[in-house]
């Protein structure tokens, strides 16, 4: 089983719809992250959480919200999807140390029509 | 401005040949530099993490070097295999701050028979 599992793997939705991307991890890490990847750009941080009661905005949080349901679960919501939110979304988890690796899920390809 | 630049953008090599990918950064204060491999349709997977005091680190046929004075890193792949075809992403970490990872846009490597 994968350490970080994202669902769905692919999603097509229409402008204005609310959608949720889900992420769960079995690494036992407290820290979880949501990133967005667009062609020609580096990964950009949307939101991050250092424990169940901690939620922080990243570089590009507008139009997104998150929920940390448990240590192992971190979901990302698009309240009203728009076409420029079409992208590849990654969930990641990592330890607290400065040199800790990040473990990424396989990604969700989201298309907003 | 904190930035990570990678070159070349893409590269095609014959199976069995060696290649070197470059990463230049302006991130400061520097904490560590990471190289990730991202297969098509998958999340990034960590190859190496180097701190300020390390100038080389190997992971099998992958060898990363770091020159913290010139703020440059390279990833050398020896005796390339078809399975090395992927994007290679350089990531630099700041010493401080929770949102402290800066991602390059990656080098797309294609290994052909």
Interface residues (C-beta under 8 A of the other chain):
Chain A: X4 X40 X41 X42 X43 X44 X45 X48 X50 X56 X58 X59 X90 X92 X98 X99 X101 X102 X103 X104 X105 X106 X107
Chain B: X4 X31 X32 X34 X41 X42 X43 X44 X45 X46 X49 X51 X89 X93 X95 X98 X99 X101 X102 X103 X104 X105 X106
